Amino acid sequence: MLKVRRSRLYTLWFGWYSRRQFRRYFNSVRVFMQSGVQEMDRRTPVVFYANHAYWWDGFWSQLCTEEFFHQNLHIIIEFQQLQKHRFFTRIGAFSLDRSHPRSAIGTIRYAAELLTAESEQQNALWIFPQGKIEPVDKRPLFFYKGTASIVSRVFETVPRIYLVSIVSRIEYVDEQKPELFLSFKEPLLVTPTEFSGPDALTSYMQRMTETHLDELKEKIINRSFDAARTMVTGTPSINKRIEAIRRFLHLDREPV
């Protein structure tokens, strides 16, 4: 297993690089956030679980952490991918190898240790339980039980943990470049008394993510963006540059 080797310098660089990439390839990154997400008790660890539909999914977790949370970010990446891009361990990533069950058990144990470690900041784990990129509208979703197993292991050390559903969609709205939409659900505080086992929790997360994705899709269809925060604004696309040039040259005036 590849473990975290955090570096503040790498983290700062990756935050800058991610913003640069999002400004280049997207018109904007907009975030919907329900109440309570930024008001979580920092002494309680949190697991952010998300759908996995895009190559970009590993990038926006760092941006959200910088913009909204200032937590100790940890993220699970498949062993084969992290082996190719080991620098991600410098920003909080560690590996999961599902082809070796004993290694996977070690990853679950290690994730729980990171979540329950002593820290002045809130410990956070970002995870994509689908385990692979799949179409955003695929139904039903299939989640591996690893997330729920981590929760079960956490309860051996601390009495509660937050679960937060996050979903993402990339859509073309009114611009040449696409928009990235992120949505955070209100945190669910889970205790051992309410924990009914990995199977039940995994089923709950699957249903929640499906409903959450449908809600975000409906907002995009209806252009209901008033509650969204713009986290990144992209550089002007070609059509915007041409429009600006036409305005500068007064070519957009109607003939007299």
C-alpha positions as CSV (number, residue, x, y, z in Angstrom):
1,M,0.0,0.0,0.0
2,L,1.2,3.5,-0.8
3,K,0.7,5.8,2.2
4,V,0.3,9.5,2.6
5,R,3.6,11.6,2.5
6,R,2.0,15.0,2.8
7,S,3.9,18.1,1.7
8,R,2.6,21.6,2.2
9,L,4.6,22.8,-0.8
10,Y,3.1,20.1,-3.1
11,T,-0.3,20.9,-1.7
12,L,0.0,24.6,-2.5
13,W,1.3,23.9,-6.0
14,F,-1.5,21.4,-6.7
15,G,-4.2,23.9,-5.6
16,W,-2.7,26.5,-7.9
17,Y,-2.4,24.0,-10.8
18,S,-6.0,22.8,-10.3
19,R,-7.5,26.3,-10.4
20,R,-5.5,27.0,-13.5
21,Q,-6.8,23.9,-15.2
22,F,-10.4,24.5,-14.3
23,R,-10.1,28.2,-15.5
24,R,-8.7,26.9,-18.8
25,Y,-11.2,24.1,-19.6
26,F,-14.5,25.2,-17.8
27,N,-16.6,28.3,-18.0
28,S,-17.1,28.1,-14.2
29,V,-17.2,25.7,-11.3
30,R,-20.4,26.3,-9.3
31,V,-21.1,24.8,-5.9
32,F,-24.5,24.1,-4.1
33,M,-24.0,23.6,-0.4
34,Q,-26.8,22.8,2.1
35,S,-26.8,24.1,5.6
36,G,-24.5,22.5,8.2
37,V,-21.7,21.4,5.8
38,Q,-19.4,24.2,6.9
39,E,-20.6,24.1,10.5
40,M,-19.5,20.6,11.3
41,D,-17.8,19.9,14.6
42,R,-14.1,19.9,13.7
43,R,-13.4,17.2,16.4
44,T,-15.6,14.7,14.5
45,P,-14.1,13.1,11.4
46,V,-16.0,13.2,8.1
47,V,-16.3,11.1,5.0
48,F,-17.2,12.8,1.8
49,Y,-18.6,10.2,-0.7
50,A,-19.2,11.1,-4.3
51,N,-20.3,9.7,-7.6
52,H,-17.4,9.0,-10.1
53,A,-18.3,10.1,-13.6
54,Y,-15.4,12.2,-14.8
55,W,-11.6,12.3,-15.1
56,W,-11.7,15.6,-13.1
57,D,-13.1,14.1,-9.9
58,G,-9.8,13.9,-8.1
59,F,-9.0,17.6,-8.7
60,W,-12.0,19.4,-7.2
61,S,-11.7,17.8,-3.7
62,Q,-8.5,19.8,-3.1
63,L,-10.2,23.0,-4.3
64,C,-13.2,22.5,-2.0
65,T,-10.9,21.8,0.9
66,E,-9.0,25.0,0.3
67,E,-12.1,27.1,-0.4
68,F,-14.6,25.9,2.3
69,F,-13.1,23.5,4.9
70,H,-9.4,23.8,5.6
71,Q,-9.4,20.1,6.7
72,N,-6.8,17.4,6.7
73,L,-7.7,16.0,3.3
74,H,-7.2,12.3,2.5
75,I,-8.3,10.6,-0.7
76,I,-8.2,7.0,-1.8
77,I,-6.9,6.2,-5.3
78,E,-6.6,2.9,-7.0
79,F,-3.1,1.4,-6.5
80,Q,-2.3,1.1,-10.2
81,Q,-3.1,4.8,-10.8
82,L,-1.3,6.1,-7.7
83,Q,1.7,4.0,-8.6
84,K,1.9,6.0,-11.9
85,H,1.3,9.3,-10.2
86,R,3.0,9.0,-6.8
87,F,3.1,12.8,-6.2
88,F,-0.6,12.5,-5.2
89,T,0.6,11.0,-1.9
90,R,2.2,14.4,-1.2
91,I,-1.3,16.0,-1.1
92,G,-3.0,13.3,1.0
93,A,-3.6,10.3,-1.3
94,F,-3.1,6.7,-0.4
95,S,-3.8,3.5,-2.4
96,L,-6.4,0.7,-2.5
97,D,-5.7,-2.5,-4.3
98,R,-8.9,-4.6,-4.7
99,S,-7.1,-7.4,-6.4
100,H,-5.4,-8.3,-3.1
101,P,-8.0,-8.7,-0.3
102,R,-5.4,-8.5,2.5
103,S,-4.1,-5.3,1.1
104,A,-7.6,-3.9,0.9
105,I,-8.2,-4.7,4.6
106,G,-5.0,-2.9,5.4
107,T,-6.3,0.2,3.5
108,I,-9.5,0.2,5.5
109,R,-7.5,0.0,8.7
110,Y,-5.1,2.8,7.6
111,A,-8.1,5.1,6.5
112,A,-9.6,4.7,10.0
113,E,-6.3,5.6,11.6
114,L,-6.0,8.8,9.5
115,L,-9.6,9.8,10.4
116,T,-9.2,9.3,14.1
117,A,-5.7,10.7,14.5
118,E,-5.2,13.6,16.9
119,S,-5.4,16.9,15.0
120,E,-6.3,20.5,15.4
121,Q,-8.1,20.4,12.0
122,Q,-10.9,18.1,11.1
123,N,-9.8,14.9,9.5
124,A,-11.6,14.2,6.2
125,L,-11.7,11.3,3.7
126,W,-12.9,11.8,0.2
127,I,-13.9,8.6,-1.5
128,F,-15.6,7.4,-4.7
129,P,-17.4,4.2,-3.8
130,Q,-18.1,3.2,-7.4
131,G,-14.4,2.4,-7.7
132,K,-14.4,3.4,-11.4
133,I,-15.6,6.0,-13.8
134,E,-19.2,5.3,-15.0
135,P,-21.8,7.4,-16.8
136,V,-23.4,10.0,-14.6
137,D,-26.9,8.8,-15.3
138,K,-26.3,5.1,-14.9
139,R,-28.9,3.5,-12.7
140,P,-28.8,1.7,-10.4
141,L,-25.4,2.7,-8.9
142,F,-23.2,0.1,-7.4
143,F,-21.1,1.0,-4.4
144,Y,-18.3,-1.1,-2.9
145,K,-18.7,-1.7,0.9
146,G,-15.3,-0.2,1.7
147,T,-16.7,3.1,2.8
148,A,-19.0,1.5,5.3
149,S,-16.3,-0.8,6.5
150,I,-14.1,2.3,7.2
151,V,-17.0,3.7,9.3
152,S,-17.3,0.5,11.2
153,R,-13.5,0.6,12.0
154,V,-13.7,4.3,13.0
155,F,-16.2,3.4,15.7
156,E,-13.5,1.3,17.5
157,T,-11.8,4.6,18.4
158,V,-14.4,7.5,18.2
159,P,-18.1,7.5,18.9
160,R,-19.3,9.4,15.8
161,I,-18.6,10.4,12.3
162,Y,-20.1,12.6,9.6
163,L,-21.1,11.3,6.2
164,V,-21.6,13.9,3.4
165,S,-23.0,13.1,0.0
166,I,-21.4,15.0,-2.9
167,V,-22.4,14.8,-6.5
168,S,-20.9,16.3,-9.7
169,R,-22.2,17.0,-13.2
170,I,-20.5,18.5,-16.2
171,E,-23.0,20.2,-18.5
172,Y,-23.0,22.7,-21.4
173,V,-25.3,25.5,-20.5
174,D,-25.0,28.8,-22.4
175,E,-21.4,28.9,-23.2
176,Q,-18.8,27.3,-25.4
177,K,-17.1,25.8,-22.4
178,P,-18.8,23.4,-20.1
179,E,-19.9,24.1,-16.5
180,L,-18.9,21.9,-13.5
181,F,-21.6,21.7,-10.9
182,L,-20.9,20.3,-7.4
183,S,-23.6,19.7,-4.8
184,F,-23.1,19.0,-1.0
185,K,-25.9,17.5,1.0
186,E,-26.4,18.2,4.7
187,P,-24.1,16.1,6.9
188,L,-25.4,12.9,8.4
189,L,-24.0,12.3,11.9
190,V,-23.7,8.6,12.4
191,T,-23.1,6.9,15.8
192,P,-22.6,3.2,16.6
193,T,-26.2,3.0,17.8
194,E,-27.5,4.1,14.4
195,F,-25.0,2.0,12.5
196,S,-26.8,-1.1,11.2
197,G,-23.9,-2.7,9.4
198,P,-21.9,-2.2,6.1
199,D,-24.7,-3.6,3.9
200,A,-27.4,-1.2,5.1
201,L,-25.1,1.8,5.1
202,T,-23.8,1.0,1.6
203,S,-27.4,0.7,0.3
204,Y,-28.3,4.0,2.0
205,M,-25.4,5.8,0.3
206,Q,-26.3,4.4,-3.1
207,R,-29.9,5.6,-2.8
208,M,-28.8,9.0,-1.5
209,T,-26.4,9.5,-4.3
210,E,-29.0,8.6,-7.0
211,T,-31.5,11.0,-5.5
212,H,-28.9,13.7,-5.1
213,L,-27.8,13.4,-8.7
214,D,-31.4,13.6,-9.9
215,E,-31.9,16.8,-7.8
216,L,-28.8,18.4,-9.2
217,K,-29.9,17.5,-12.8
218,E,-33.3,19.1,-12.2
219,K,-31.7,22.3,-11.0
220,I,-29.5,22.4,-14.1
221,I,-32.5,21.7,-16.4
222,N,-34.5,24.5,-14.8
223,R,-31.5,26.9,-14.7
224,S,-32.0,27.2,-10.9
225,F,-28.5,28.6,-10.1
226,D,-29.3,31.4,-7.6
227,A,-28.2,29.4,-4.6
228,A,-24.9,28.3,-6.2
229,R,-21.5,29.8,-5.3
230,T,-19.0,30.3,-8.1
231,M,-15.7,28.8,-6.9
232,V,-13.8,29.3,-10.2
233,T,-14.5,31.5,-13.2
234,G,-13.0,30.4,-16.4
235,T,-11.0,32.4,-18.9
236,P,-13.0,33.7,-21.8
237,S,-13.8,31.2,-24.5
238,I,-13.4,32.0,-28.2
239,N,-16.9,33.2,-28.7
240,K,-16.6,35.6,-25.8
241,R,-13.4,37.0,-27.2
242,I,-14.9,37.5,-30.6
243,E,-17.9,39.3,-29.0
244,A,-15.6,41.5,-27.0
245,I,-13.6,42.4,-30.2
246,R,-16.9,43.2,-32.0
247,R,-18.0,45.5,-29.2
248,F,-14.6,47.2,-29.2
249,L,-14.8,47.8,-33.0
250,H,-18.4,48.7,-32.7
251,L,-19.3,46.0,-35.2
252,D,-22.3,44.9,-33.1
253,R,-24.3,48.0,-33.8
254,E,-27.3,47.8,-36.1
255,P,-27.0,49.6,-39.4
256,V,-28.7,53.0,-39.6
